[in-house]
Amino acid sequence: MHRKLFIPGPTEVEKDVLEAQLKPMIGHRHKDFTALYASVLGQLKEFFNTSQHIVVIAASGSIAMDIAGRNLVRAGRKTLCCINGSFSDRMSKAIKGCGNEIDILEVEWGQAIKPEMIEEKLKENEYDLVTVCQNETSTGVKCDLKAIGEVINKYPNTLLSVDAVSSLGGDLIFPDEMKTDFVFASTQKAFAMPPGLAIVIYSDDVITRGNEVKSRGLYTDLVQIHNYFEKKQQTPSTPAISLLNALDYQLGKMLKEGAVNRYKRHLEMAEYTQKWALDNGFKLFAEDGYASVTVSTIENTLNKDIGELNKTLAERGMEIANGYGPLKGKTFRIGHMGDHTLDSIKELLDNITEIWNL
Ligand SMILES: Cc1ncc(COP(=O)(O)O)c(C=O)c1O
C-alpha cells in the first residue's frame, strides 16, 4: 500500500506531475530543449518575482552547498556559518570541506538565528560569505530572512547564501526584496516534485565573486554554468530532461495558485498542526514566533514511540518522520509541504489522535 508522505521531503507528488515525466526524450542540444528550459526558468522568475539569475541542476539540493563553497569565497577569506540545526551544520562542513576558513555562529537548536547576532559578527570581522538556513528541517525553525538580508546588505563585500531547501515554493521567499545573493532548494520538498533537481537563484555579485575564485571544480563551476546559459541558453552537462518536463508542468500549477496563496495554504496547515500539538500536551521544538510553515518539529513530551506509530500509520497508508539526528525519539516531525491540503493534514492528525488515544 502506498504510504502518503507527511515527512519533510520527499513529499507527495500528484499523479499528473509524475505523468508529465513521460514525454518522449529530446536531445539537450536541440531547440526543443532550449524552449523547455526557457519555459522553466521564465516560470520560476515569475513565481519568485525576481530579476536575479536562476539555474536548475541535475542533482539534489546539497550540490548547492559545494557550489557556494567553491564559488562564493575568495582564497584566504572567511565565511560566517550560522548554525541552529543539522542542515546548517552540514552547510558549514561543506564550506570548510571546500578548503575555506569558517567562523561559526551557533545558537541552541530550536532557537532562530537573529539579524542582530549576525551584525555583531560582521562588525568584528570581514566575511566574504554568510550562510543561513531559512528553514531548519531538523528543528522546524525558520528565520526572518528579510531582516537578515537588510543587515548583510550594509556590507557590500559580504554575500548571503540561503538554504531554502525545505521552504522555497512554500514559505514566502522573494530574493530581490530580501536582498539575498544565493538561494537554493531541492524539488522534492515544497515544490511537490520527485527528487533530483536543485534550483539556484543568484545575484550578479555571485558571478563577479566567482570570477575571482580559481578552483571552482567542474560540475560545481557556477561561472561556467552561467556563461554557458548566457551564450547558448542551455546547460553545460546533460540535464534531467524528464524532471524538467515535470517541473515545467508543476510550475504552471504553482503560478495558477500564486506564491501568496501557496504560502497561505502552508501557513494554515502549519498553524493547524502546531495547535493540535499544543492542545494535546506536546510542545513545539521551535522558539515562539519562529515555527516553520512547511515542517513542524514537535517535542515528544508524552514519550510516545514514534517507530510504533509509523508502523500503525503504514497500515493506514500514511507516514510521518522521527526526529532528525540527535533529536530522534526526542521529537517527531510532520511535513506539511507541497501539494498537501488542510484536509489531508486533518486526516493524518485525526489518525494519530486515535492511535495514541489523545
Ligand atoms: C534544510 C535542508 N538543507 C539541505 C538538505 C539536503 O538536501 P538534499 O537531500 O536535496 O541534498 C535538506 C534535506 O532534507 C534540508 O532539509
The ligand as an SDF file (V2000), in Angstrom:
LIG
                    3D

 16 16  0  0  0  0  0  0  0  0999 V2000
   17.3430   22.4080    5.0850 C   0  0  0  0  0  0  0  0  0  0  0  0
   17.9460   21.3470    4.2250 C   0  0  0  0  0  0  0  0  0  0  0  0
   19.1090   21.5920    3.6130 N   0  0  0  0  0  0  0  0  0  0  0  0
   19.6860   20.6770    2.8220 C   0  0  0  0  0  0  0  0  0  0  0  0
   19.1290   19.4470    2.6280 C   0  0  0  0  0  0  0  0  0  0  0  0
   19.7610   18.4600    1.7070 C   0  0  0  0  0  0  0  0  0  0  0  0
   19.0120   18.4260    0.5420 O   0  0  0  0  0  0  0  0  0  0  0  0
   19.1380   17.2060   -0.4910 P   0  0  0  0  0  0  0  0  0  0  0  0
   18.8250   15.9710    0.2630 O   0  0  0  0  0  0  0  0  0  0  0  0
   18.1520   17.5550   -1.5720 O   0  0  0  0  0  0  0  0  0  0  0  0
   20.5530   17.2160   -0.9850 O   0  0  0  0  0  0  0  0  0  0  0  0
   17.9270   19.1190    3.2490 C   0  0  0  0  0  0  0  0  0  0  0  0
   17.2970   17.8060    3.0960 C   0  0  0  0  0  0  0  0  0  0  0  0
   16.3930   17.4340    3.7740 O   0  0  0  0  0  0  0  0  0  0  0  0
   17.3150   20.1250    4.0670 C   0  0  0  0  0  0  0  0  0  0  0  0
   16.1480   19.8640    4.6680 O   0  0  0  0  0  0  0  0  0  0  0  0
  1  2  1  0
  2  3  1  0
  2 15  2  0
  3  4  2  0
  4  5  1  0
  5  6  1  0
  5 12  2  0
  6  7  1  0
  7  8  1  0
  8  9  2  0
  8 10  1  0
  8 11  1  0
 12 13  1  0
 12 15  1  0
 13 14  2  0
 15 16  1  0
M  END
$$$$
